[in-house]
Amino acid sequence: MNVRVDPHSLVPPSQQLVAAVLDAIAAGELAPGDKLPSVRGLAGDALVNPNTVIKAYRDLEHLGATEGRNGSGVYVTAAGPDVAKALRLAETLATFQQAAAAALRAGHDEQVLRAAIAHARAAQGQGQGLGETGRQRSKA
């Protein structure tokens, strides 16, 4: 799981981590029973304070996507994939609807927006561009 936090984003770092983990679970990168990276490991990878990771892991547990096991770590729950997919679908649809409304208000033609969706779908089919989660896929 490759996680990067954008320090310039208006979204708090802990919520960026929650979204990244939910994306990984929804995409099948993390399956039920899989262990998430350690707090220190993820903090080092994402270049954030360990307390930020602790908050993100606590939020994920409250959502039902993960569970902490004393002394063992944090694991994806059996319901994790369903929870992650439902949450990410709802959030990305709401974001898309807001962006589409803003684009229409700005004067974009509906056909231009449809072409943008077709372009994203074609790029996804070629294994490039945006993945199901809407994040840029890495080439590594």
C-alpha positions in Angstrom: 0.0 0.0 0.0 1.6 3.2 -1.2 0.3 6.2 0.8 1.1 9.8 0.4 -0.3 12.8 2.3 -0.7 16.1 0.6 0.3 18.7 3.2 -1.3 21.5 1.0 -4.7 19.8 0.9 -7.7 21.2 2.8 -8.4 17.6 3.9 -6.8 16.8 7.2 -3.9 14.3 7.0 -5.7 11.7 9.1 -8.6 11.8 6.8 -6.3 11.4 3.8 -4.9 8.3 5.4 -8.4 6.9 6.1 -9.4 7.5 2.4 -6.2 5.8 1.2 -6.7 2.7 3.4 -10.4 2.5 2.4 -9.3 2.7 -1.2 -6.8 -0.1 -0.7 -9.5 -2.3 1.0 -12.1 -1.5 -1.6 -9.7 -2.3 -4.5 -8.7 -5.6 -2.9 -5.1 -4.6 -2.1 -6.0 -5.3 1.6 -8.3 -8.3 2.2 -10.2 -9.4 5.3 -7.7 -10.6 7.9 -4.8 -8.6 6.4 -2.6 -6.6 8.8 -2.2 -2.9 8.2 1.2 -1.3 8.4 2.5 -0.5 11.9 1.8 3.0 13.1 5.4 3.9 12.9 5.9 2.3 9.6 2.9 4.1 8.0 3.9 7.4 9.7 7.3 7.1 8.1 6.0 6.2 4.7 3.4 9.0 4.7 5.7 11.5 6.4 3.2 12.3 9.2 3.3 12.2 12.9 2.5 8.7 14.4 -0.5 10.4 16.3 -2.0 11.1 12.9 -1.9 7.4 12.0 -3.3 6.5 15.3 -6.3 8.8 14.7 -6.8 7.4 11.2 -6.7 3.8 12.5 -9.2 4.8 15.3 -11.5 6.3 12.7 -11.2 3.2 10.5 -12.1 1.0 13.4 -15.2 3.2 14.2 -16.3 2.8 10.6 -16.1 -1.0 11.0 -13.4 -1.5 8.3 -10.7 -2.5 10.7 -10.2 -3.8 14.1 -7.3 -3.4 16.5 -6.0 -6.5 18.3 -4.1 -5.7 21.5 -0.4 -6.2 21.0 -0.8 -7.6 17.5 -1.8 -4.7 15.3 -4.7 -3.5 13.1 -6.5 -5.9 10.8 -9.1 -5.6 8.0 -12.4 -7.0 9.3 -14.6 -9.4 7.4 -17.0 -6.6 6.7 -14.1 -4.3 5.7 -14.4 -4.6 1.9 -18.2 -3.9 1.9 -17.8 -1.0 4.3 -14.9 0.5 2.3 -16.7 0.1 -1.1 -19.9 1.7 0.2 -18.1 4.6 1.9 -15.8 5.3 -1.1 -18.6 5.0 -3.7 -20.8 7.4 -1.7 -18.0 9.9 -1.2 -16.7 9.8 -4.8 -20.2 10.1 -6.2 -20.9 13.1 -4.1 -17.6 14.7 -5.1 -18.3 13.9 -8.8 -21.7 15.4 -8.6 -20.3 18.6 -7.0 -17.6 18.8 -9.7 -20.1 18.2 -12.5 -22.4 20.9 -11.1 -19.5 23.3 -10.9 -18.4 22.5 -14.4 -21.9 23.1 -15.8 -22.2 26.4 -13.9 -18.8 27.4 -15.4 -20.2 26.9 -18.8 -18.8 23.5 -19.9 -21.0 21.7 -22.4 -22.5 18.4 -21.3 -20.8 16.6 -24.2 -17.4 17.8 -23.0 -18.1 16.3 -19.6 -19.3 13.0 -21.2 -16.1 13.0 -23.3 -14.0 13.4 -20.1 -15.7 10.4 -18.5 -15.1 8.4 -21.7 -11.5 9.4 -21.7 -11.1 8.4 -18.0 -12.8 5.0 -18.7 -10.5 4.4 -21.7 -7.4 5.2 -19.6 -8.6 2.9 -16.9 -9.1 0.1 -19.4 -5.5 0.5 -20.6 -4.2 0.3 -17.0 -3.2 3.9 -17.0 -4.6 7.1 -15.5 -7.2 6.8 -12.9 -8.1 3.7 -11.1 -11.5 2.7 -9.7 -10.8 4.8 -6.6 -10.1 8.0 -8.7 -6.5 8.1 -7.7 -3.6 8.2 -10.1 -2.2 4.7 -10.5 1.5 4.4 -9.9 3.7 2.9 -12.6 6.0 1.1 -10.0 
